[in-house]
């Protein structure tokens, strides 16, 4: 079966005034990342999503780019939205022209479990539209100042996003909308034209951030369900003449350099394996195969940024990393603070969360004979439950 292209449209053009603060709510931080950063990471790191179109307000691209805690590349683009939600979705749909499937998501629902995306895309294998929902569990009643009659909740659901559509269906619904009001829900536009919308199980993590209390509640909920993960990495590379020596992203003067398929930064390779180990997500070779020519001579900084983005996609935080470089020469001490700053920059954490150490083997073994350099690393992550 031919692979269908999938584009996520992320709506982030609102002002979010009810959330309070000086910034629109999508640019505020919660659980160590901006609301927008959490949402973009969850979408962009899903293996079945090919591109993310971020719909922003006029003049907001600089602040939107600064709010992202993941590496920006050609799989992420920005478009300017309109005065209404429907206009913003329309701008996103035009930017996604040519896609087979689109997911339309609100940035104000930043904690998007991968399982919800999986359910939506699976539903589109046989249906033309799908939305995540949760059953209503509270008693519902009509009334104003006085309690009125109870409403039967058995067939009532809370509708969430992302909402998934075959592109032609949702494009036709937007083009043909004749309603007198501006819809707040794209699935209802499909229904209005006679389309069928499949309901799949949603998730409480997708509750919308609207009021100031919602941010505090989100912080508490993530903290209460978070777990600490620890991973360890180890790597070795041979020292040879004619190569540059890179350690922790810093070029160190030496008469020899490390040999490898990439820039052979043994310390960063150990660090990447430590992070992947904490995520239980394979090793550096499974993500960047040495047989792939595109990684020949590549900067190992790219590997660290990839690992960092995987943590962000899980809604996690890098709590602390500890790297030990094992060699007789060169001396690491003069470059320690520069290495610490570089690793902190790559991981987007405070330098106080990065430890760089060095030791020798008392001239024993390959490292002691100056034949190579080894490194080991430990990474401690905090990951929210349910991701």
C-alpha positions in Angstrom: 0.0 0.0 0.0 1.3 3.4 -0.9 2.2 5.6 2.1 -0.2 8.5 2.6 1.2 11.9 3.5 0.0 13.3 6.9 0.2 16.9 7.9 -0.6 18.3 11.4 -2.1 21.8 11.6 -1.4 23.3 15.0 -3.5 26.3 15.9 -1.5 28.9 17.9 -2.8 32.2 16.7 -5.0 33.1 19.7 -4.3 35.7 22.3 -5.2 33.5 25.3 -6.3 36.5 27.5 -8.2 34.4 30.0 -5.0 32.6 31.0 -3.5 35.9 32.3 0.1 36.9 32.1 2.0 39.1 29.7 2.2 36.6 26.9 -0.4 34.6 24.9 -0.8 31.3 26.7 0.8 29.3 23.9 4.1 31.0 24.8 3.9 30.5 28.5 6.0 27.8 30.2 4.6 24.8 31.9 6.5 21.7 33.1 9.8 23.1 31.8 8.7 23.9 28.2 6.4 26.4 26.5 2.9 25.3 25.8 3.7 25.6 22.0 6.9 23.6 22.5 5.1 20.7 24.1 2.5 20.5 21.4 4.9 20.8 18.5 7.2 18.2 19.9 4.4 15.7 20.4 3.3 16.1 16.8 6.7 16.4 15.0 8.2 13.4 16.7 5.3 11.0 15.8 6.6 8.6 13.1 3.5 8.9 11.0 3.3 12.7 10.8 5.3 14.1 7.9 5.0 17.9 8.5 3.6 20.3 11.1 2.1 23.6 10.0 2.0 26.1 12.9 -0.7 28.7 12.5 0.4 31.9 14.4 -0.8 35.4 14.9 0.4 38.3 12.7 4.0 39.3 13.7 4.5 36.3 16.0 7.0 34.2 14.1 10.0 35.4 16.1 8.4 34.6 19.5 7.0 31.3 18.2 10.5 30.2 17.0 12.0 31.2 20.3 9.3 29.2 22.1 10.2 25.9 20.5 12.5 23.7 22.5 13.0 21.3 19.6 15.2 21.5 16.5 13.5 23.4 13.7 13.8 21.9 10.3 12.0 21.6 7.0 9.3 19.4 8.6 8.0 22.5 10.5 6.6 25.6 8.9 4.7 28.7 9.9 1.6 30.5 8.4 -0.3 33.5 9.6 -3.8 32.8 10.8 -6.9 34.9 10.5 -9.4 36.8 12.8 -11.4 33.6 13.5 -10.6 30.0 14.2 -12.2 29.0 10.9 -10.0 31.5 9.0 -6.9 30.1 10.8 -7.8 26.5 10.0 -8.3 27.7 6.4 -4.8 29.1 6.3 -3.4 25.9 7.6 -5.3 23.8 5.1 -4.0 25.9 2.2 -0.5 25.4 3.5 -1.2 21.6 3.8 -2.5 21.3 0.2 -1.4 18.0 -1.3 -1.6 16.1 1.9 -3.8 13.0 2.1 -4.5 13.3 5.9 -4.6 16.3 8.2 -4.8 16.5 12.0 -6.1 19.8 13.3 -5.0 20.4 16.9 -5.2 23.3 19.4 -1.9 24.4 20.9 -3.8 24.9 24.2 -3.9 21.1 24.5 -0.1 20.6 24.7 0.1 17.2 26.4 -0.8 15.0 23.5 -0.2 11.2 24.1 1.1 9.3 21.2 -1.7 6.7 21.8 -4.3 9.3 20.8 -2.6 10.0 17.5 -2.3 6.3 16.8 -6.1 5.8 17.4 -7.0 8.6 15.1 -4.8 7.5 12.3 -5.9 3.9 12.6 -9.6 5.1 12.4 -8.8 6.9 9.1 -7.8 3.6 7.5 -11.6 3.0 7.2 -13.3 6.2 8.0 -13.1 9.7 6.6 -12.9 11.6 9.9 -12.2 10.8 13.5 -12.1 12.8 16.8 -11.0 11.9 20.4 -13.7 12.1 23.0 -14.2 11.4 26.7 -17.6 10.4 28.3 -19.3 13.0 30.5 -19.1 11.7 34.1 -20.6 14.5 36.1 -24.3 15.1 36.6 -25.6 17.6 34.1 -28.6 19.9 34.7 -30.3 22.8 33.1 -31.0 26.0 35.1 -29.9 29.5 35.7 -30.0 30.7 39.3 -32.1 27.7 40.4 -31.5 24.0 39.6 -33.6 22.7 36.7 -34.1 19.3 35.2 -31.2 16.8 34.9 -29.9 16.1 31.4 -29.3 12.5 30.4 -25.5 12.1 30.1 -25.4 8.6 28.7 -25.0 9.8 25.1 -22.9 12.9 25.8 -19.2 13.3 25.2 -16.5 15.9 25.7 -14.9 16.5 22.3 -11.1 17.1 22.2 -8.4 17.7 19.6 -6.5 16.7 17.5 -9.3 16.0 15.0 -8.2 13.9 12.0 -9.6 14.1 8.5 -9.0 12.9 5.0 -7.8 16.2 3.4 -10.5 16.3 0.6 -13.3 15.9 3.2 -12.2 18.7 5.5 -11.2 21.0 2.7 -14.7 20.6 1.1 -16.3 21.2 4.5 -14.5 24.5 4.9 -15.0 25.6 1.4 -18.7 24.8 1.5 -19.5 26.2 5.0 -22.7 28.3 4.9 -23.4 28.6 8.6 -24.4 31.9 10.1 -22.0 31.4 13.0 -18.3 30.7 13.2 -17.8 27.0 14.2 -15.5 26.1 17.1 -15.2 22.5 15.9 -14.1 21.2 12.5 -15.8 17.9 12.9 -19.2 19.6 13.1 -18.5 21.2 9.7 -18.0 17.8 8.2 -21.2 16.6 9.8 -23.1 19.6 8.5 -22.2 18.4 4.9 -23.4 14.9 5.6 -20.0 13.4 6.5 -19.5 10.7 9.1 -17.1 11.2 12.1 -15.7 8.3 14.0 -15.2 8.8 17.8 -12.1 7.3 19.4 -11.0 7.3 23.0 -9.5 10.6 24.2 -7.3 11.3 27.1 -7.5 13.5 30.2 -4.0 14.8 29.4 -5.7 16.7 26.6 -7.6 19.0 28.9 -7.4 22.5 27.5 -5.3 25.2 29.2 -7.6 28.2 29.5 -7.6 29.8 32.9 -4.6 30.6 35.3 -5.6 27.7 37.5 -5.3 25.3 34.6 -1.5 25.9 34.4 -1.0 25.2 38.1 -3.1 22.1 37.9 -1.2 20.9 34.8 2.1 21.4 36.7 0.8 19.4 39.7 -0.7 16.6 37.6 2.5 16.1 35.7 4.6 16.2 38.8 2.4 13.7 40.6 2.5 11.2 37.7 6.2 11.8 36.7 8.8 9.1 37.0 12.6 9.3 37.2 14.5 7.4 34.5 18.3 6.8 34.5 20.3 5.6 31.4 23.9 4.8 30.9 26.1 5.1 27.8 29.6 4.1 26.9 31.7 4.6 23.8 35.2 4.2 22.5 37.0 5.6 19.4 40.5 5.1 18.1 43.0 8.0 18.0 44.6 8.5 14.6 46.7 11.1 12.8 45.1 13.6 10.5 41.8 13.9 12.3 40.3 16.7 14.4 39.6 15.9 18.1 36.1 16.8 19.3 35.0 16.2 22.8 31.6 17.3 24.2 31.1 19.5 21.1 34.4 21.4 21.6 37.4 21.1 19.3 40.4 20.3 21.4 44.0 20.9 20.1 45.9 17.6 19.9 48.3 15.8 17.5 45.7 13.1 16.9 41.9 13.0 16.5 39.3 10.3 16.9 38.3 8.1 14.0 34.7 7.4 13.2 31.9 7.6 10.7 30.7 11.0 12.1 33.0 13.5 13.9 33.6 10.7 16.4 32.9 12.8 19.5 33.1 9.9 21.9 31.7 11.9 24.8 28.6 13.1 23.0 28.0 9.5 21.6 28.1 8.1 25.2 25.7 10.9 26.3 23.2 10.1 23.5 23.2 6.5 24.4 22.6 7.4 28.0 19.5 9.5 27.1 18.2 6.8 24.7 18.7 4.2 27.4 16.6 6.2 29.9 13.9 6.4 27.2 14.3 2.7 26.4 14.5 3.7 22.7 17.4 1.8 21.3 20.9 3.1 20.9 22.8 5.7 18.7 23.4 3.1 16.0 19.7 2.4 15.6 18.9 6.0 15.2 22.0 7.0 13.1 23.3 3.8 11.4 27.0 4.0 10.5 26.1 2.4 7.2 24.1 5.5 6.2 26.3 7.9 4.2 24.4 11.0 5.3 26.0 10.7 8.7 29.6 10.6 7.4 31.5 13.5 9.1 28.3 14.7 10.7 28.5 16.8 13.9 27.6 14.7 16.9 25.7 17.8 18.2 22.9 16.8 15.8 22.7 13.4 17.6 22.4 15.1 21.0 19.7 17.5 19.7 17.7 14.5 18.3 17.9 12.7 21.7 16.8 16.0 23.4 13.9 16.3 21.1 12.8 12.7 21.9 12.7 13.6 25.6 10.6 16.8 24.8 8.2 14.7 22.6 7.5 12.5 25.6 6.8 15.7 27.7 10.0 15.0 29.7 12.8 16.9 31.2 16.6 16.3 31.3 17.2 16.5 35.1 21.0 15.9 35.1 23.8 14.4 32.9 27.2 13.2 34.1 29.9 12.6 31.5 33.4 11.1 32.2 36.1 11.2 29.6 38.8 8.5 29.9 42.2 9.3 28.4 45.9 10.0 29.2 46.0 13.0 26.8 45.0 15.6 26.1 44.2 17.3 29.4 40.5 17.9 29.6 40.6 20.4 32.5 41.4 23.5 30.5 38.3 22.9 28.4 35.9 21.6 31.0 33.8 24.8 31.5 33.5 25.2 27.7 32.4 21.6 27.3 29.9 22.1 30.2 28.4 25.2 28.5 28.2 23.4 25.1 26.4 20.4 26.4 24.0 22.5 28.4 23.3 24.5 25.2 22.6 21.3 23.2 20.3 20.0 25.9 18.6 23.3 26.5 19.3 23.0 30.2 21.1 25.1 32.9 24.8 24.4 33.0 24.3 23.4 36.6 22.6 20.2 35.4 25.7 19.1 33.4 28.8 17.4 34.9 31.9 16.9 32.9 34.8 14.9 34.4 38.0 13.3 33.2 40.1 10.4 34.4 43.1 8.3 33.3 43.7 4.5 33.5 47.1 4.9 35.0 48.6 4.1 31.6 46.8 0.7 31.6 44.9 -0.6 28.5 44.3 1.1 25.1 43.5 4.4 26.7 46.6 4.3 28.8 48.7 3.6 25.7 47.2 6.5 23.9 45.5 4.3 21.3 42.0 5.7 21.9 39.6 7.6 24.1 36.6 6.2 26.0 33.7 8.0 27.6 30.8 7.0 29.8 27.7 9.0 30.6 24.7 8.8 32.9 21.5 10.7 32.1 18.7 11.3 34.6 15.3 12.2 33.1 11.9 13.0 34.5 9.1 11.7 32.3 5.3 12.2 32.9 3.2 9.2 33.2 0.9 8.2 30.3 3.3 9.3 27.6 
